[in-house]
Amino acid sequence: MLTTLEPLYSISVSCSFCEHEFMTSRVRPSFKKSIRTDSDFCAYYKNENPDFYVVRVCPKCGFASTENSADRLNDAQKKTFEGKMSRRWIERDFAGHREWETALETYKLALLCAQTIGDTERIIASHLQHIAWLYRYKGDYEQEQRFLKYCLDSYIRVYEVEGVGANNARLLYLIGELNRRVGHFHEAVKWFSRVINDKNIIDAAMIRASREQWALLREQMMAKEMELPEQMNAALE
């Protein structure tokens, strides 16, 4: 008799704070095929959503992180986390299947942990973006917009630290798209134009995506009878 392959499997993780070994669930690669993806990289899945399982939460101390987080905390980070969070933690386990509410809780916990220990701005921005996506899945436009704006501010800080470069075309595009989604149309034009016009950027996919969103943005601005920036009038000719 054939057995049905379960979409989830478990891996062992060592906590970056207390070094406790615990199990957390992941979605098998064969189940990760998305059915569609939004223009800001938010993906949709037929079955289990892999994003629900990105955050690993230590059941013993409550430290929440992702595989992009540091393996170990330094002494100052440990002291801060212990004083502000771990002392208040009530042990609970996030292994196994996660519903939307649980996924949201893990991301907000990861965000709080990252902010508490002073993690990199890029990791904080990623948490904010995923929280916005979770609200989008639920159709909660108000909360989605709220976190998209937080996310936008955070990614701009990432840009201010990292600067522009061939490897940051995706970041520039994303800042442009987030500006478009929160209604900052003129700012969106500026960021998309950087991807399109900067000769140092050779990421063809991001250049094409920026042109597509620029065209969409132009239509949106014309529909709202907004004055088009000078560079937009000459764009796409």
MIFIPA-51021 format. One line per field, with one value per residue: residue number from 1; x, y, z of N, C-alpha, C in turn. Coordinates in pm, 1 decimal. Example, Ala and Ser with C-alpha at 12.3 -4.5 7.8 and 13.67 -1.06 7.14 Angstrom:
k	c(1,2);
n_x	c(1319.0,1285.0);
n_y	c(-569.0,-225.0);
n_z	c(780.0,708.0);
ca_x	c(1230.0,1367.0);
ca_y	c(-450.0,-106.0);
ca_z	c(780.0,714.0);
c_x	c(1320.0,1290.0);
c_y	c(-330.0,3.0);
c_z	c(780.0,787.0);
***
This chain:
k	c(1,2,3,4,5,6,7,8,9,10,11,12,13,14,15,16,17,18,19,20,21,22,23,24,25,26,27,28,29,30,31,32,33,34,35,36,37,38,39,40,41,42,43,44,45,46,47,48,49,50,51,52,53,54,55,56,57,58,59,60,61,62,63,64,65,66,67,68,69,70,71,72,73,74,75,76,77,78,79,80,81,82,83,84,85,86,87,88,89,90,91,92,93,94,95,96,97,98,99,100,101,102,103,104,105,106,107,108,109,110,111,112,113,114,115,116,117,118,119,120,121,122,123,124,125,126,127,128,129,130,131,132,133,134,135,136,137,138,139,140,141,142,143,144,145,146,147,148,149,150,151,152,153,154,155,156,157,158,159,160,161,162,163,164,165,166,167,168,169,170,171,172,173,174,175,176,177,178,179,180,181,182,183,184,185,186,187,188,189,190,191,192,193,194,195,196,197,198,199,200,201,202,203,204,205,206,207,208,209,210,211,212,213,214,215,216,217,218,219,220,221,222,223,224,225,226,227,228,229,230,231,232,233,234,235,236,237);
n_x	c(84.3,60.0,201.7,95.6,281.1,365.8,328.9,479.4,787.2,1022.1,1289.3,1592.5,1686.3,1921.6,1894.9,1971.3,2004.1,1973.5,2078.1,1931.0,1818.8,1574.0,1274.6,1148.3,907.3,910.6,828.1,819.2,1039.1,918.1,659.1,654.6,583.7,456.9,132.2,77.7,234.4,264.1,344.7,521.6,656.5,509.6,394.6,159.2,5.5,-115.2,-145.3,11.3,158.1,483.0,596.8,473.4,623.8,876.2,983.7,1158.6,1088.2,1211.5,1102.5,1170.0,1292.2,1180.0,1304.6,1292.7,1367.2,1510.1,1650.1,1826.6,1919.1,2166.6,2383.0,2459.3,2415.2,2572.2,2727.0,2614.0,2374.6,2249.2,2213.5,2038.7,1815.2,1745.3,1674.4,1457.6,1279.2,1301.6,1269.1,1003.1,881.5,653.5,667.9,610.8,524.1,589.1,600.2,496.7,183.2,86.4,-156.2,-294.4,-309.1,-118.7,113.9,129.7,171.3,425.3,586.7,555.7,668.2,929.3,998.6,991.9,1195.6,1415.8,1426.8,1477.8,1734.9,1882.2,1914.3,2007.4,1900.4,1792.0,1689.1,1490.2,1326.4,1242.6,1086.9,878.2,771.1,675.1,478.0,299.7,222.7,90.4,-137.0,-246.1,-317.6,-540.6,-707.1,-709.0,-690.5,-627.2,-445.2,-250.8,-157.8,-55.8,165.4,309.3,396.9,564.4,750.9,848.3,979.4,1178.4,1320.8,1421.5,1604.6,1779.5,1879.8,2010.2,2221.6,2348.8,2369.9,2367.2,2393.8,2494.4,2396.1,2184.0,1957.2,1712.5,1635.3,1604.7,1398.8,1198.4,1158.3,1053.4,815.7,683.2,640.0,459.8,245.3,159.3,68.1,244.1,312.6,482.8,728.2,765.5,810.3,1066.8,1228.7,1187.4,1291.5,1561.2,1641.2,1588.5,1744.0,2006.8,2317.9,2488.7,2339.3,2249.9,2062.6,1840.5,1580.6,1480.7,1496.7,1312.8,1081.3,1061.5,1007.5,757.8,601.9,630.9,490.5,234.1,202.5,199.6,-44.1,-214.4,-171.5,-258.8,-525.4,-610.1,-587.1,-350.3,-61.1,194.2,533.0,820.0,1009.3,852.5,678.6,842.2,908.9,927.8,908.8);
n_y	c(-119.8,215.8,497.6,824.4,1111.8,1337.1,1692.7,1834.6,1826.3,1755.2,1938.1,1963.1,2222.4,2447.7,2669.6,3012.5,3170.5,3029.7,2785.2,2555.2,2249.5,2199.4,2091.6,2188.2,2264.7,2222.4,2287.6,2043.5,2049.3,1961.4,2040.1,2308.4,2461.9,2751.2,2891.3,3139.0,3465.7,3779.2,4119.3,4219.5,4005.9,3837.9,3520.5,3262.9,2958.8,2627.9,2428.0,2371.2,2668.1,2763.4,2988.5,3012.5,2865.1,2960.0,3097.4,3003.4,2904.2,2896.0,2673.5,2681.3,2929.0,3122.9,3259.4,3379.5,3323.1,3320.4,3120.6,3296.2,3446.2,3524.0,3261.7,3253.3,3459.3,3761.4,3859.2,4100.4,4111.9,3883.3,3953.0,4169.2,4048.4,3857.0,4019.0,4166.1,3990.5,3693.0,3630.8,3668.9,3476.4,3215.2,2875.7,2716.9,2522.6,2545.1,2360.3,2141.2,2154.6,2480.1,2725.7,3025.9,3224.1,3137.9,3148.9,3425.0,3508.0,3397.2,3542.3,3803.9,3771.6,3708.1,3949.7,4120.8,4005.9,4047.7,4326.7,4374.9,4265.0,4411.9,4336.4,4295.9,4549.3,4457.4,4203.7,4275.1,4426.9,4226.3,4064.8,4245.4,4272.4,4013.4,3996.7,4187.3,4054.6,3834.7,3956.1,4036.4,3791.9,3740.5,3938.6,4177.1,4484.6,4730.4,4669.2,4544.3,4758.4,4920.0,4769.1,4743.4,5003.2,5034.7,4842.2,4949.1,5183.6,5057.7,4911.1,5124.0,5222.4,5006.9,5037.9,5283.2,5206.6,5000.0,5097.8,5156.5,4908.7,4647.5,4415.1,4500.3,4555.7,4429.1,4519.0,4796.7,4790.0,4674.4,4870.8,5068.7,4940.6,4898.7,5163.7,5230.2,5063.6,5167.9,5408.0,5617.7,5756.1,5930.6,5897.2,5628.6,5634.3,5748.2,5548.6,5322.5,5427.6,5439.1,5174.0,5118.7,5304.6,5307.7,5225.9,5047.0,4848.0,4528.0,4337.6,4170.6,4072.4,4231.3,4482.6,4455.3,4403.8,4646.7,4820.6,4723.1,4774.1,5046.8,5122.6,5039.3,5205.1,5453.5,5437.8,5425.4,5677.3,5847.1,5773.6,5875.2,6133.9,6265.0,6475.9,6394.5,6297.3,6448.2,6266.5,6046.3,6099.5,6072.7,5815.1,5469.7,5500.5);
n_z	c(0.0,-93.9,64.4,147.6,84.9,331.1,350.9,536.4,720.3,984.5,1137.4,1327.5,1543.1,1684.7,1947.0,1918.4,2137.4,2396.9,2334.1,2336.4,2201.1,1959.6,1783.3,1466.5,1212.0,854.7,507.3,256.5,-27.6,-268.4,-238.7,-257.6,-476.8,-612.5,-691.0,-788.8,-798.8,-645.2,-749.6,-563.9,-473.1,-307.3,-249.8,-344.9,-244.7,-313.5,-122.5,181.8,304.9,261.4,380.6,624.0,792.4,822.5,1041.6,1330.5,1653.5,1972.8,2213.3,2478.8,2561.7,2400.6,2195.3,1870.0,1532.6,1195.9,926.7,821.6,1024.6,1280.0,1398.3,1663.8,1952.6,2066.4,2380.6,2473.9,2330.3,2428.6,2696.7,2673.8,2548.7,2740.1,2956.8,2857.4,2728.4,2751.0,3021.3,3066.1,2922.5,2855.9,2839.5,2529.0,2238.3,1893.6,1693.9,1422.0,1233.8,1120.7,1158.7,1006.3,1207.1,1392.9,1239.6,1197.2,1459.6,1509.1,1331.3,1426.5,1673.7,1598.4,1479.4,1701.5,1853.8,1681.5,1673.8,1941.1,1990.4,1817.3,1545.4,1192.7,960.9,724.4,784.7,968.4,798.6,623.9,794.5,850.3,595.4,543.9,739.2,644.0,409.2,519.8,627.3,386.7,271.7,426.1,349.2,484.1,436.3,560.1,772.7,619.9,459.6,661.4,756.3,520.3,484.9,709.2,637.1,396.6,488.9,635.1,439.1,292.2,474.1,467.1,208.4,240.4,395.8,250.2,-8.8,-370.3,-623.5,-851.9,-741.5,-598.2,-740.4,-714.5,-462.2,-509.3,-699.0,-539.7,-342.1,-504.0,-588.4,-344.4,-270.8,-475.1,-407.4,-163.6,-238.8,-288.9,-543.9,-697.4,-571.9,-626.3,-901.6,-911.6,-795.5,-960.2,-1194.5,-1138.8,-1152.0,-1419.5,-1562.5,-1463.9,-1569.3,-1455.5,-1353.1,-1433.6,-1413.4,-1577.0,-1533.2,-1322.7,-1437.6,-1645.8,-1492.7,-1356.2,-1567.3,-1644.9,-1414.8,-1403.7,-1630.5,-1551.6,-1331.1,-1455.5,-1590.3,-1368.5,-1251.6,-1454.7,-1463.5,-1224.1,-1280.8,-1223.8,-1222.2,-1442.5,-1385.1,-1542.8,-1649.8,-1683.6,-1891.1,-2105.7,-2091.6,-2185.5,-2458.0);
ca_x	c(0.0,138.9,176.0,93.5,388.4,318.0,398.5,568.5,886.1,1081.5,1434.1,1640.4,1747.9,1982.2,1856.7,2082.9,2016.5,1997.5,2139.4,1841.2,1787.5,1430.0,1227.8,1059.4,856.1,935.5,752.0,907.3,1061.0,824.3,529.8,676.0,551.5,351.3,34.2,96.1,317.1,236.1,456.5,618.3,711.8,420.9,356.7,38.6,25.4,-237.5,-152.7,81.6,237.1,615.8,626.5,419.0,716.7,1009.9,1031.4,1181.0,1069.5,1258.6,995.2,1221.7,1318.2,1099.0,1378.4,1241.0,1461.6,1501.2,1780.1,1913.8,1965.4,2297.0,2379.1,2476.2,2406.8,2684.9,2691.7,2525.7,2243.4,2191.1,2172.3,1920.4,1702.3,1706.3,1609.5,1334.1,1185.6,1302.8,1220.3,856.0,833.9,586.7,706.5,512.8,588.1,529.7,623.9,376.4,105.5,57.1,-262.6,-258.5,-290.8,8.4,220.0,138.3,231.1,568.9,654.7,558.7,765.4,1060.9,1021.5,1022.5,1329.0,1514.6,1437.4,1533.9,1878.9,1948.4,1950.6,2026.9,1779.4,1734.8,1608.4,1371.8,1242.2,1183.7,979.0,767.3,711.0,598.6,357.8,208.3,168.3,-5.8,-262.5,-300.8,-385.4,-668.3,-787.4,-711.6,-619.5,-577.0,-324.1,-150.5,-100.4,21.6,294.5,383.4,463.1,677.3,845.8,908.7,1075.1,1289.1,1402.2,1494.4,1721.5,1872.5,1943.7,2099.7,2340.7,2415.6,2392.1,2320.9,2491.3,2434.1,2327.1,2072.0,1849.2,1588.3,1600.5,1555.2,1267.4,1103.7,1124.9,962.2,685.9,618.5,590.4,339.9,136.1,106.9,16.8,347.4,338.5,598.5,847.0,779.4,871.3,1210.2,1299.7,1184.6,1379.7,1699.7,1666.9,1581.8,1842.7,2143.0,2390.4,2559.8,2245.0,2237.1,1963.2,1738.1,1447.4,1437.3,1477.3,1185.2,974.7,1050.1,939.2,617.0,534.4,630.9,377.8,113.2,199.1,160.0,-188.4,-280.8,-162.6,-345.0,-663.6,-638.2,-564.3,-234.1,41.0,301.0,669.5,876.3,1073.5,750.7,624.5,935.4,938.1,867.7,889.5);
ca_y	c(0.0,337.6,598.6,961.1,1193.5,1454.1,1814.5,1885.2,1740.5,1822.5,1951.0,2000.6,2355.2,2489.1,2807.3,3107.9,3233.0,2937.4,2665.1,2440.6,2181.8,2177.5,2053.5,2282.7,2207.1,2286.0,2230.5,1972.4,2122.1,1919.0,2103.6,2452.9,2528.9,2851.3,2898.5,3272.9,3553.6,3921.2,4199.3,4245.6,3873.4,3760.9,3398.9,3191.9,2814.9,2548.3,2353.5,2439.1,2784.6,2752.3,3107.4,2993.7,2783.9,3019.6,3137.3,2896.5,2959.0,2806.8,2657.6,2699.7,3069.6,3211.2,3332.0,3348.6,3365.0,3247.7,3065.3,3408.2,3511.0,3478.8,3133.5,3277.8,3598.6,3803.6,3874.9,4216.1,4072.6,3787.4,4026.0,4248.5,3958.0,3796.2,4118.5,4219.4,3893.3,3552.4,3618.0,3671.7,3372.6,3094.9,2772.0,2661.1,2460.8,2584.1,2255.1,2087.0,2239.2,2615.5,2802.6,3164.9,3297.6,3096.5,3203.4,3568.1,3519.9,3368.6,3653.4,3919.6,3737.8,3721.5,4093.6,4174.6,3956.7,4114.8,4465.5,4373.9,4236.7,4499.1,4258.3,4377.3,4614.4,4374.9,4099.3,4341.9,4461.3,4102.2,4027.5,4339.0,4240.2,3889.5,4026.6,4253.5,3950.0,3754.6,4032.0,4033.7,3662.6,3748.6,4046.7,4289.1,4589.2,4834.3,4620.5,4521.5,4888.7,4964.0,4700.9,4776.2,5132.1,5005.7,4766.4,5044.6,5265.1,4971.3,4881.7,5246.5,5223.8,4907.4,5102.2,5388.1,5139.7,4917.5,5172.9,5097.1,4823.0,4548.6,4314.4,4560.4,4589.8,4377.5,4609.4,4921.3,4759.1,4650.3,5000.2,5132.5,4872.3,4927.6,5301.1,5226.8,4996.6,5252.3,5531.1,5720.4,5734.2,6004.4,5830.2,5502.5,5667.1,5771.4,5423.0,5240.2,5488.5,5403.8,5039.5,5122.6,5393.8,5289.0,5135.8,4945.6,4741.0,4438.1,4235.9,4185.0,4045.4,4346.7,4593.2,4428.5,4422.0,4790.7,4879.7,4681.6,4845.9,5187.5,5137.4,5029.2,5326.5,5562.3,5422.2,5461.1,5822.0,5910.2,5746.9,5965.6,6268.5,6322.4,6529.4,6297.2,6350.4,6470.0,6146.2,5947.2,6133.6,6025.8,5673.6,5360.9,5540.1);
ca_z	c(0.0,-104.1,166.8,96.4,140.2,404.1,307.0,640.6,784.3,1099.8,1146.5,1460.2,1544.1,1811.1,1976.4,1916.6,2269.4,2509.0,2276.4,2350.3,2075.3,1946.8,1650.6,1399.5,1087.7,725.7,396.1,164.1,-153.1,-373.2,-212.4,-250.9,-602.7,-594.4,-799.8,-844.7,-716.9,-664.2,-800.0,-456.3,-440.9,-220.0,-322.1,-302.0,-257.8,-311.3,3.1,290.5,266.6,323.9,460.3,758.6,871.7,813.3,1175.1,1428.9,1788.1,2079.3,2312.2,2614.7,2596.9,2318.2,2092.2,1736.4,1429.6,1069.6,889.5,785.6,1147.5,1329.9,1469.5,1806.7,1995.8,2149.0,2522.1,2489.7,2278.3,2523.3,2816.3,2638.3,2525.1,2867.7,3040.6,2800.9,2672.2,2794.0,3158.9,3064.5,2830.6,2905.8,2743.2,2435.5,2122.3,1765.8,1595.4,1361.0,1142.9,1166.3,1095.9,977.7,1332.4,1452.1,1154.6,1228.0,1593.0,1501.6,1263.7,1516.1,1776.7,1535.0,1463.3,1834.0,1890.0,1596.6,1719.6,2076.2,1988.6,1720.8,1427.2,1073.2,910.0,617.6,848.3,1022.4,683.7,574.0,887.0,828.8,466.2,557.0,818.0,549.6,322.0,596.1,630.6,250.7,256.4,496.8,293.8,578.6,362.3,650.7,839.2,515.3,426.6,778.0,761.4,398.7,509.1,798.7,556.2,303.7,565.0,674.2,320.6,257.8,563.4,412.0,92.6,289.4,449.8,149.4,-131.7,-495.4,-690.1,-941.2,-661.9,-526.8,-832.8,-655.5,-353.0,-568.5,-755.9,-430.9,-282.2,-598.6,-586.6,-216.3,-282.4,-559.3,-336.3,-55.2,-297.7,-306.9,-685.8,-747.6,-518.4,-699.5,-1030.8,-890.6,-767.8,-1081.1,-1294.6,-1105.3,-1204.3,-1565.7,-1624.4,-1413.2,-1660.2,-1377.2,-1320.6,-1548.7,-1378.6,-1681.0,-1478.0,-1244.4,-1532.0,-1712.0,-1393.5,-1330.2,-1683.0,-1639.4,-1306.6,-1442.6,-1723.1,-1469.6,-1250.0,-1546.3,-1610.4,-1242.8,-1232.8,-1555.1,-1422.9,-1112.4,-1334.2,-1156.1,-1311.7,-1461.5,-1381.4,-1676.3,-1702.4,-1716.4,-2022.5,-2207.7,-2066.9,-2262.5,-2597.9);
c_x	c(88.2,100.9,183.1,201.5,330.1,396.0,499.8,669.1,953.1,1232.9,1470.0,1715.8,1805.9,1951.9,1979.8,2106.0,2056.7,2060.8,2056.9,1812.0,1636.8,1394.3,1134.6,1021.3,892.8,846.5,849.9,920.1,960.5,685.9,538.7,640.1,433.9,257.1,33.0,178.7,283.6,362.9,556.4,669.3,629.9,366.7,233.8,55.7,-107.0,-255.2,-84.8,164.5,373.2,650.2,574.2,520.6,859.9,1067.8,1042.3,1172.5,1115.2,1149.4,1040.1,1235.1,1238.5,1174.4,1333.6,1334.2,1432.7,1639.8,1877.7,1968.2,2101.1,2281.7,2386.3,2464.7,2532.2,2635.9,2593.5,2384.3,2173.3,2137.0,2044.7,1798.2,1652.6,1628.0,1473.1,1232.5,1185.3,1249.8,1068.3,796.0,769.0,607.1,588.2,584.4,514.1,552.9,491.0,305.7,76.4,-58.7,-213.8,-226.7,-156.8,125.7,240.0,206.8,381.9,645.2,662.4,657.3,907.7,1097.3,1062.9,1162.3,1437.2,1535.6,1504.8,1685.0,1954.5,1998.2,1962.8,1893.7,1713.0,1647.1,1479.9,1274.3,1170.9,1069.1,856.0,694.6,624.9,471.5,254.0,143.7,63.6,-140.3,-327.4,-374.8,-525.6,-760.0,-801.2,-627.7,-556.3,-447.1,-212.8,-80.0,-11.6,160.5,375.6,458.8,582.0,790.1,920.5,1014.2,1200.0,1380.2,1477.6,1618.1,1825.4,1950.1,2044.9,2229.4,2420.1,2447.6,2342.2,2432.3,2418.7,2352.1,2203.6,1958.0,1714.5,1541.0,1541.9,1415.8,1163.2,1062.8,1029.3,823.0,611.1,564.0,462.3,221.3,78.2,63.5,115.6,397.1,463.6,729.8,872.5,847.6,1023.1,1286.7,1299.9,1282.6,1526.1,1735.9,1677.0,1701.2,1986.4,2215.1,2467.4,2469.9,2220.9,2138.8,1843.3,1596.7,1394.2,1416.9,1342.9,1068.0,953.0,978.2,789.4,541.1,530.4,512.7,244.8,93.7,152.8,9.0,-265.6,-283.4,-251.9,-492.0,-706.2,-619.4,-453.7,-134.9,156.1,437.2,726.4,935.6,972.3,688.8,711.8,961.9,867.0,840.5,977.5);
c_y	c(125.2,435.5,737.2,1043.8,1317.4,1578.3,1867.3,1779.8,1821.3,1828.0,1993.3,2132.9,2382.6,2636.7,2897.7,3172.3,3132.5,2805.2,2538.2,2381.8,2155.8,2145.3,2161.6,2225.6,2290.7,2220.2,2165.6,2050.8,2087.2,1981.5,2256.1,2528.7,2624.2,2851.1,3037.5,3356.3,3698.7,3995.6,4239.4,4115.3,3793.7,3642.0,3332.5,3043.8,2740.7,2478.6,2431.7,2555.5,2777.3,2870.7,3095.4,2927.9,2838.4,3049.5,3015.5,2958.7,2856.7,2794.5,2688.9,2847.0,3169.3,3287.9,3284.2,3405.1,3289.7,3193.9,3174.8,3481.7,3454.5,3348.4,3151.4,3427.1,3634.5,3830.9,3989.4,4183.2,3976.8,3858.1,4105.1,4159.8,3896.6,3895.3,4161.8,4113.9,3756.4,3532.4,3611.3,3556.2,3256.2,2986.3,2723.5,2617.0,2498.7,2479.8,2204.0,2187.8,2375.8,2675.3,2946.0,3241.4,3264.8,3152.1,3352.1,3589.5,3496.9,3482.2,3776.9,3896.1,3752.9,3868.4,4156.3,4131.8,4030.8,4259.3,4472.9,4355.9,4325.9,4424.2,4350.2,4433.3,4530.3,4263.8,4158.4,4375.8,4337.9,4055.7,4115.8,4307.8,4114.3,3910.2,4095.2,4150.5,3866.0,3826.4,4036.6,3902.9,3666.4,3857.7,4165.8,4402.5,4692.1,4791.3,4592.1,4652.1,4940.2,4900.9,4719.6,4907.8,5115.6,4938.4,4858.3,5129.3,5183.8,4940.6,5005.6,5259.4,5121.0,4968.8,5207.0,5329.5,5071.1,4992.9,5098.5,5013.8,4720.9,4446.1,4369.5,4604.2,4545.3,4468.1,4739.7,4901.0,4745.9,4780.8,5076.7,5072.3,4896.6,5070.2,5305.3,5169.7,5080.7,5389.5,5644.5,5713.8,5805.7,5944.8,5700.1,5525.2,5680.0,5640.1,5330.8,5294.8,5455.7,5266.9,5043.0,5196.1,5374.8,5183.7,5027.1,4828.2,4656.5,4324.5,4251.2,4166.6,4166.1,4470.1,4577.4,4452.2,4570.4,4860.8,4847.2,4760.1,4996.2,5215.0,5132.5,5155.7,5446.2,5558.9,5464.7,5612.6,5896.2,5891.8,5839.4,6112.1,6340.9,6373.5,6430.0,6364.0,6358.4,6343.0,6039.7,5974.0,6079.4,5876.1,5582.7,5398.9,5454.5);
c_z	c(0.0,6.3,103.7,164.9,206.4,360.4,408.7,685.0,894.6,1089.6,1288.9,1450.9,1682.3,1833.2,1984.5,2052.5,2376.8,2466.6,2298.5,2212.5,2069.2,1802.4,1595.4,1263.9,966.3,621.2,298.8,32.5,-262.8,-356.5,-218.7,-378.9,-583.1,-713.9,-863.5,-747.8,-748.5,-706.1,-692.1,-395.3,-339.9,-298.6,-260.0,-334.9,-245.0,-177.3,115.6,236.2,337.1,413.2,603.4,851.6,870.4,951.2,1266.2,1567.5,1892.0,2185.3,2455.1,2653.2,2514.2,2212.1,1954.6,1631.1,1300.4,1036.3,845.9,907.5,1188.9,1408.1,1620.6,1835.8,2074.8,2291.5,2544.8,2442.3,2373.4,2646.8,2790.0,2621.1,2655.2,2953.3,2990.0,2758.8,2739.0,2935.4,3165.6,2983.7,2904.1,2801.1,2659.8,2309.2,1994.3,1656.5,1540.8,1271.6,1204.1,1086.7,1076.0,1106.0,1397.8,1372.4,1183.4,1363.0,1587.9,1434.6,1353.1,1630.1,1722.1,1516.4,1595.8,1879.6,1811.9,1640.4,1856.2,2074.8,1890.5,1599.3,1305.3,1023.7,801.7,675.1,905.4,909.8,629.4,663.2,864.1,698.2,475.3,640.1,729.1,457.4,393.9,605.6,492.2,225.3,317.0,441.2,386.9,520.4,454.9,718.6,737.7,480.9,539.6,778.3,633.6,416.2,603.5,720.2,460.0,373.9,600.2,555.4,272.1,346.7,518.0,296.1,137.6,344.3,338.8,21.0,-254.0,-557.0,-774.8,-864.0,-591.1,-618.5,-776.6,-542.3,-406.7,-627.5,-645.4,-363.1,-373.4,-592.4,-456.0,-214.9,-365.3,-483.1,-222.5,-106.4,-311.8,-451.9,-736.8,-695.7,-593.8,-833.8,-1016.5,-873.6,-889.1,-1185.0,-1266.7,-1162.0,-1356.4,-1626.9,-1577.4,-1497.9,-1585.5,-1340.3,-1445.1,-1521.5,-1471.9,-1626.4,-1401.7,-1332.8,-1602.2,-1616.6,-1364.1,-1444.8,-1680.7,-1532.8,-1333.4,-1536.3,-1647.6,-1387.2,-1333.2,-1570.1,-1485.4,-1223.3,-1332.1,-1518.4,-1309.1,-1151.5,-1258.0,-1259.7,-1321.0,-1451.4,-1522.9,-1734.8,-1741.7,-1853.2,-2134.3,-2197.0,-2165.1,-2408.0,-2687.6);
***
